[in-house]
Every structure is written in C-alpha cells, then in structure tokens.
Amino acid sequence: RSGAPLSPPAAVSQVTVRDALNQALDEELERDERVFLLGEEVAQYDGAYKISRGLWKKYGDKRVIDTPISEVRPPSLPVIPPSAAPWSLPFGFPLFQMGFAGIAVGAAMAGLRPVCEFMTFNFSMQAIDQVINSAAKSCYMSAGSISVPIVFRGPNGASAGVAAQHSQCFAAWYGHCPGLKVVSPWSSEDAKGLLKASIRDDNPVVMLESELLYGVPFEMSEQAQSKEFVIPIGKAKIEKPGTHVTLVAHSRPVGHCLEAAAVLSKEGVECEVINLRTIRPMDIETVEASVVKTNHLVTVEGGWPQFGVGAEICARIMEGPAFNYLDAPAVRVTGADVPMPYAKILEDNSIPQVKDIVFAVKKALNI
C-alpha cells in the first residue's frame, strides 16, 4: 500500500460553447497585442450571438472593431435599379461586401493576428475571393515569404427557421481548398481549445461553429479552463469507445451520434464515436485505427451528400489499408440533397436525426 496521498479529482464546470469562445478570445487578446477582433456588431453590441460580450469595454476600439453591415449600401452610393446592366454599376460597388474580410487579410499579411467574425458563414460567400485567393494562396504564391495568420469564424450549418440562404454547411467548401486549415468544434472544450490554437497558428484557419450549440453547456475540466489550454489542429477525439461500428462526425452531429450510440447499446451494439474536430488537415489515422477494430464505418454530417466530408472519409478509407478490414460497405448519413426548406417539418427531415443514424448502423451491420 502506497503512503502517497491521492490526488484530488480535477474540478469540472458546466460551460456553454458561447462562454468558452468568449473565454478563448479574452485570453488571446490579453496574451498577444497583435490579436484583434473585427466583424459586424462585435463591439458595442457584444456580437450578434454575444460571443464577444465584454471584450470591447475591456480592450477598446482598436482591438475590438465594428465593421459596416455588408448588406447595407453605403449612403454615398445611389440606389441601383434592378434593370441596371452590370457594367453600369459604380466602380467598386461589388467589392464593398468583401471589404472587412480584405482588411483583415491585409492586416494579417502586415504582421497582426486578426479574428474575422462572419455573422453567419453564409455571408462569407460575399468574401470568398479574399478567403481563398488572398488568404489561402498567398503563402504558396510567395514561396513562403508571406504568412497570413488569420481566423475566419462564425456560425455554420443548420440553424432554426432561417431557410435556404442562411442554413448550409461550408465544411466541404473550405475543406476543399489547399492553404486553409478548417476546424469544426462540438463541445465547449473543442470550441475553446481549437479557437486558441487557430489564433496562434501562422496559417489561415476557418472555424465553423454551430449556432444551435452556442447556448448548450458542456463539462469543462480544470485543465481546459487554464489560459494555456489548446487543442492541436488536425487531431480527432474518440468520444466513446466501441467494438462493433465506427461513427465519425463533426460539430453538432457528434451529439446525435452519441445519442444514437446510447440507443444502440441497449440492443447490444457498441459504437465507437469519433469527433473529427478538424476537417483539414483530416486525422484519417484515428478513423483508420477505429475501422480496423470495428470493421464497419458510418459517417454523419449536416452537409449535402455530393463531394462532402463523409465522401472524403470513405474515399480515404477505400484507398488505405483499413479497407481490407471492412466487413461491409461504408454508409453515409448526410443532409438532404436540397436547399434548406423553411417549414419546420421539412427542415427537420432535411438534416440527420438520431433515428437516421440508428438506421444506418443497422444497415451497415445487416441487422
């Protein structure tokens, strides 16, 4: 019997994803004076989703910067009639909407570390030239002489009752582009650790959050609440070990997978649930090791089926050594191949539900 005292259990607190993101921003703004936050209503209003609550009062106008609402035309520009030909528009008018993203990219090239908040990632399509052609490609095009340490962050994927133009997943869009890193947190620890790692990274990072998770509390360990807690980009996490089938997901569907695993466990099926955390670079090694053990694979995502994250995972497994361990074809669970409907009953049936995951697992296991 050892005479050494037992270590006390680590303190665990319930922290919402919103507060975890706020904590990460606060700690990084305090840690590095090159870090600043800009976006629509991030300052005096504390952000559309209150992620930046209190930061403007603490750090001031130079570190937390409100930008124009991109969809509103500047007062100095005339009203453009719908019949106007494209070539008759005022010079630079189409570029106004990508203005603050371009400012952030330029600041990163000059040595600062901006965090550029999109009120929703659907609005990032107005700035996709800055994200892809300027931020993602500049390091390669300059032979490494220009780095762009910037974080583009905001809510992504399905929301509630906002329909087709405000409810889609951009994981596959940005995960397709070399030069970007793409992270997609699920829990509060994910959100804090990945945001801090993204801000400290010397590459442009797209951080895809879920609006529906902002108010959800998760357990956070004492370690995760420290100022130096970071989660390595490119490393997945096994949320639940299992032996019969591998479930791989990112963002909100991770929770659905855990719920499905609880249902299936009552029927004698033990699912291994992998929280991908990072879309690019993808931790395919963790997925492969799990498939070698379980011999079955189901991927789950909220995005559309064609050319999606699940399709990439399945392709990588097919191309690698884990393919030889599969006892059945991999199964994908995705959003419906349709723009998001507004009606709630149609919306619910357009994104993966727990019952869909349970059905997919039984299909993979042929039970």
URKA-V544920 format. One record per residue. N is the residue number from 0. SS is DSSP state (alpha for helix, beta for strand, coil for the rest). PHI is phi in radians with two decimals (999 if undefined). PSI is psi in degrees with one decimal (NA if undefined). Layout:
{{N,SS,PHI,PSI} {N,SS,PHI,PSI}}
This chain:
{{0,coil,999,126.3} {1,coil,-1.35,142.3} {2,coil,-1.54,-1.4} {3,coil,-1.23,138.5} {4,coil,-1.19,148.7} {5,coil,-1.29,140.0} {6,coil,-1.25,136.6} {7,coil,-1.17,147.3} {8,coil,-1.09,143.7} {9,coil,-1.12,139.5} {10,coil,-1.21,136.0} {11,beta,-2.12,133.4} {12,beta,-2.16,154.3} {13,beta,-1.56,119.4} {14,beta,-2.31,133.1} {15,beta,-1.31,159.1} {16,alpha,-1.05,-39.5} {17,alpha,-1.00,-48.6} {18,alpha,-1.21,-32.1} {19,alpha,-1.15,-41.1} {20,alpha,-1.15,-42.1} {21,alpha,-1.07,-42.0} {22,alpha,-1.09,-42.9} {23,alpha,-1.11,-45.3} {24,alpha,-1.09,-44.7} {25,alpha,-1.04,-46.7} {26,alpha,-1.15,-37.6} {27,alpha,-1.36,-33.6} {28,alpha,-1.10,-38.7} {29,alpha,-1.24,-37.0} {30,alpha,-1.28,-37.5} {31,coil,-2.37,115.1} {32,coil,-1.21,-10.2} {33,coil,-1.39,-14.8} {34,beta,-1.40,133.8} {35,beta,-2.55,158.5} {36,beta,-2.01,133.5} {37,beta,-2.43,152.7} {38,beta,2.83,-178.2} {39,coil,-1.33,117.0} {40,coil,1.12,27.2} {41,coil,-1.40,-14.9} {42,coil,-1.64,-93.3} {43,coil,-1.12,-30.0} {44,coil,-1.51,-6.6} {45,coil,1.22,18.2} {46,coil,1.58,148.3} {47,coil,-1.04,-32.1} {48,coil,-1.97,14.1} {49,coil,1.10,27.2} {50,coil,-1.21,-33.8} {51,coil,-1.73,25.5} {52,coil,-0.94,124.2} {53,coil,1.46,-8.8} {54,alpha,-1.31,-36.3} {55,alpha,-1.13,-41.9} {56,alpha,-1.12,-32.3} {57,alpha,-1.45,-38.6} {58,alpha,-1.96,-14.4} {59,coil,1.49,179.1} {60,coil,-1.14,-27.2} {61,coil,-1.43,-16.8} {62,coil,-1.90,-24.3} {63,beta,-2.25,106.7} {64,beta,-2.06,122.3} {65,beta,-1.35,136.9} {66,coil,-1.98,164.0} {67,coil,-1.07,151.0} {68,coil,-1.23,116.5} {69,coil,-1.08,-31.9} {70,coil,-1.34,-12.4} {71,coil,-1.59,128.9} {72,coil,-1.24,147.5} {73,coil,-1.11,143.4} {74,coil,-1.01,-27.3} {75,coil,-1.36,-12.0} {76,coil,-1.65,143.3} {77,coil,-1.26,160.4} {78,coil,-1.18,130.7} {79,coil,-1.67,116.0} {80,coil,-1.15,147.8} {81,coil,-1.02,-25.1} {82,coil,-1.45,-4.3} {83,coil,-1.14,137.4} {84,coil,-1.29,148.9} {85,alpha,-0.95,-37.0} {86,alpha,-1.31,-8.8} {87,alpha,-1.63,-2.5} {88,coil,-1.22,151.0} {89,coil,-1.02,145.7} {90,coil,-1.01,130.2} {91,coil,1.49,-5.7} {92,alpha,-0.99,-45.2} {93,alpha,-1.15,-21.0} {94,alpha,-1.44,-13.1} {95,alpha,-1.04,-37.5} {96,alpha,-1.22,-21.3} {97,alpha,-1.74,15.2} {98,alpha,-1.05,-55.4} {99,alpha,-1.27,-25.4} {100,alpha,-1.17,-39.8} {101,alpha,-1.15,-39.3} {102,alpha,-1.03,-43.4} {103,alpha,-1.14,-42.0} {104,alpha,-1.10,-44.3} {105,alpha,-1.08,-39.7} {106,alpha,-1.11,-38.3} {107,alpha,-1.14,-41.6} {108,alpha,-1.09,-28.7} {109,coil,-1.49,-1.9} {110,coil,1.98,-2.1} {111,coil,-1.53,175.1} {112,beta,-2.24,79.5} {113,beta,-1.34,146.9} {114,beta,-1.96,111.0} {115,beta,-1.75,111.2} {116,beta,-1.64,123.1} {117,coil,-1.61,132.6} {118,coil,-1.00,-31.6} {119,coil,-2.67,147.8} {120,alpha,-1.19,-14.2} {121,alpha,-1.06,-33.2} {122,alpha,-1.27,-17.5} {123,alpha,-1.15,-17.7} {124,alpha,-1.13,-26.6} {125,alpha,-1.22,-20.3} {126,alpha,-2.05,18.1} {127,alpha,-1.15,-25.8} {128,alpha,-1.13,-40.0} {129,alpha,-1.21,-40.2} {130,alpha,-1.18,-46.9} {131,alpha,-1.50,-57.8} {132,alpha,-1.32,-31.1} {133,alpha,-1.67,-56.1} {134,alpha,-1.25,-50.6} {135,alpha,-1.28,-31.6} {136,coil,-1.76,-13.2} {137,alpha,-1.13,-38.2} {138,alpha,-1.07,-46.4} {139,alpha,-1.16,-44.3} {140,alpha,-1.19,-22.6} {141,coil,-1.76,13.2} {142,coil,0.98,35.6} {143,coil,1.50,1.1} {144,coil,-1.41,-18.5} {145,coil,-2.04,119.9} {146,coil,-1.85,151.5} {147,coil,-2.24,78.8} {148,coil,-1.39,84.0} {149,coil,-2.29,148.9} {150,beta,-2.05,122.8} {151,beta,-1.74,119.4} {152,beta,-2.42,159.6} {153,beta,2.75,177.6} {154,beta,-1.25,140.6} {155,coil,-2.39,154.9} {156,coil,1.45,-164.0} {157,coil,-1.12,140.2} {158,coil,-2.19,-158.9} {159,coil,-2.04,112.4} {160,coil,1.20,30.5} {161,coil,-1.97,0.1} {162,coil,1.18,-164.5} {163,alpha,-1.13,-37.6} {164,alpha,-1.54,-3.7} {165,alpha,-2.27,19.5} {166,coil,-2.61,75.1} {167,coil,-2.60,155.7} {168,coil,-1.70,131.2} {169,coil,-1.83,13.8} {170,alpha,-1.05,-46.4} {171,alpha,-1.25,-35.0} {172,alpha,-1.00,-56.2} {173,alpha,-1.43,-27.9} {174,alpha,-1.14,-18.3} {175,coil,-1.31,-20.5} {176,coil,-1.68,119.4} {177,coil,-1.14,145.2} {178,coil,1.78,-18.9} {179,coil,-1.79,149.0} {180,beta,-1.87,142.3} {181,beta,-2.28,121.8} {182,beta,-2.08,152.2} {183,coil,-2.53,91.9} {184,coil,-1.35,154.9} {185,coil,-1.95,-60.4} {186,coil,-1.58,176.4} {187,alpha,-1.15,-38.8} {188,alpha,-1.12,-41.7} {189,alpha,-0.98,-49.7} {190,alpha,-1.06,-48.0} {191,alpha,-1.19,-51.0} {192,alpha,-1.13,-39.1} {193,alpha,-1.29,-36.3} {194,alpha,-1.16,-42.9} {195,alpha,-1.11,-41.4} {196,alpha,-1.12,-37.6} {197,alpha,-1.16,-42.3} {198,alpha,-1.13,-34.8} {199,alpha,-1.43,-12.2} {200,coil,-1.32,144.8} {201,coil,-1.50,3.1} {202,coil,-1.94,159.0} {203,coil,-1.19,133.3} {204,beta,-2.18,132.6} {205,beta,-1.76,121.8} {206,beta,-1.95,112.0} {207,beta,-1.72,106.3} {208,beta,-1.71,168.8} {209,coil,-1.99,121.4} {210,alpha,-1.03,-34.8} {211,alpha,-1.29,-10.8} {212,alpha,-1.75,-12.0} {213,coil,-0.94,-41.4} {214,coil,-1.62,6.7} {215,coil,-1.53,126.4} {216,beta,-1.47,139.4} {217,beta,-2.24,156.5} {218,beta,-1.22,134.8} {219,beta,-2.16,127.6} {220,beta,-1.25,165.6} {221,coil,-1.05,-38.1} {222,coil,-1.07,-42.3} {223,coil,-1.20,-20.5} {224,coil,-1.56,0.5} {225,coil,-1.38,158.8} {226,coil,-1.26,-17.3} {227,coil,-1.80,11.8} {228,coil,-1.29,121.7} {229,coil,-2.36,153.0} {230,coil,-1.92,124.4} {231,coil,-1.03,132.6} {232,coil,-1.22,135.1} {233,coil,1.64,14.5} {234,coil,-2.22,119.0} {235,coil,-1.39,169.4} {236,beta,-2.29,133.3} {237,beta,-1.46,107.7} {238,beta,-1.37,-30.0} {239,beta,-2.60,121.1} {240,coil,-1.30,151.3} {241,coil,-2.80,174.6} {242,coil,-2.20,-14.7} {243,coil,-1.77,-32.7} {244,beta,-2.74,145.9} {245,beta,-1.74,124.6} {246,beta,-1.88,125.6} {247,beta,-2.10,128.9} {248,beta,-2.64,171.5} {249,coil,-2.47,155.6} {250,coil,1.06,-144.4} {251,coil,-1.00,-37.1} {252,alpha,-1.03,-17.5} {253,alpha,-1.04,-43.4} {254,alpha,-1.10,-39.2} {255,alpha,-1.09,-39.1} {256,alpha,-1.12,-40.4} {257,alpha,-1.16,-37.6} {258,alpha,-1.14,-43.5} {259,alpha,-1.11,-38.9} {260,alpha,-1.10,-36.8} {261,alpha,-1.15,-39.4} {262,alpha,-1.13,-46.2} {263,alpha,-1.22,-29.3} {264,alpha,-1.07,-33.3} {265,coil,-1.18,-17.8} {266,coil,-1.79,9.6} {267,coil,1.54,9.3} {268,coil,-1.82,120.7} {269,coil,-1.81,113.3} {270,beta,-1.67,139.0} {271,beta,-1.66,121.8} {272,beta,-1.86,120.4} {273,beta,-1.89,123.8} {274,beta,-1.59,108.3} {275,coil,-1.09,-38.9} {276,coil,1.15,-50.6} {277,beta,-2.06,130.7} {278,beta,-1.51,-41.7} {279,beta,-2.49,121.6} {280,coil,-1.33,136.7} {281,coil,-1.44,135.5} {282,coil,-1.48,74.1} {283,alpha,-1.26,-22.2} {284,alpha,-1.09,-40.9} {285,alpha,-1.13,-39.2} {286,alpha,-1.15,-44.0} {287,alpha,-1.05,-45.3} {288,alpha,-1.07,-36.9} {289,alpha,-1.21,-42.8} {290,alpha,-1.12,-37.6} {291,alpha,-1.03,-33.7} {292,alpha,-1.42,-43.1} {293,alpha,-1.65,-24.1} {294,coil,1.21,10.2} {295,coil,-2.54,147.7} {296,beta,-2.41,131.0} {297,beta,-2.28,125.9} {298,beta,-1.81,146.1} {299,beta,-2.35,130.2} {300,coil,-2.69,159.2} {301,coil,-1.56,-10.3} {302,coil,-1.38,177.3} {303,coil,-1.23,158.4} {304,coil,-1.27,-37.6} {305,coil,-1.32,129.3} {306,coil,1.04,33.7} {307,coil,-1.60,-176.5} {308,alpha,-1.10,-42.2} {309,alpha,-1.09,-39.3} {310,alpha,-1.09,-38.9} {311,alpha,-1.15,-42.8} {312,alpha,-1.07,-46.8} {313,alpha,-1.06,-41.6} {314,alpha,-1.11,-42.7} {315,alpha,-1.15,-37.5} {316,alpha,-1.17,-40.9} {317,alpha,-1.08,-35.5} {318,alpha,-1.45,-14.2} {319,coil,-1.90,-176.1} {320,alpha,-1.18,-22.8} {321,alpha,-1.18,-20.5} {322,alpha,-0.97,-37.3} {323,alpha,-1.18,-12.0} {324,alpha,-1.75,-6.5} {325,coil,-1.26,131.6} {326,coil,-1.68,-6.7} {327,coil,-2.76,160.0} {328,coil,-1.04,146.2} {329,coil,-1.14,151.4} {330,beta,-2.14,135.7} {331,beta,-1.87,136.6} {332,beta,-2.01,121.3} {333,coil,-2.38,176.3} {334,coil,-1.20,161.1} {335,coil,-1.17,149.2} {336,coil,-1.41,65.4} {337,coil,-2.77,146.2} {338,coil,-1.00,146.9} {339,coil,-1.08,122.2} {340,coil,-1.27,161.4} {341,coil,-1.51,-39.6} {342,coil,-1.04,133.2} {343,alpha,-1.03,-43.0} {344,alpha,-1.12,-35.2} {345,alpha,-1.30,-38.6} {346,alpha,-1.04,-46.1} {347,alpha,-1.05,-34.3} {348,coil,-1.52,0.4} {349,coil,-1.74,-8.8} {350,coil,-2.15,150.7} {351,coil,-1.05,135.9} {352,coil,-1.99,167.1} {353,alpha,-1.00,-41.5} {354,alpha,-1.09,-32.2} {355,alpha,-1.18,-37.6} {356,alpha,-1.22,-42.7} {357,alpha,-1.04,-44.2} {358,alpha,-1.08,-42.6} {359,alpha,-1.14,-39.5} {360,alpha,-1.12,-43.6} {361,alpha,-1.15,-33.4} {362,alpha,-1.15,-44.7} {363,alpha,-1.10,-36.9} {364,alpha,-1.57,-5.6} {365,coil,1.01,50.2} {366,coil,-2.21,NA}}
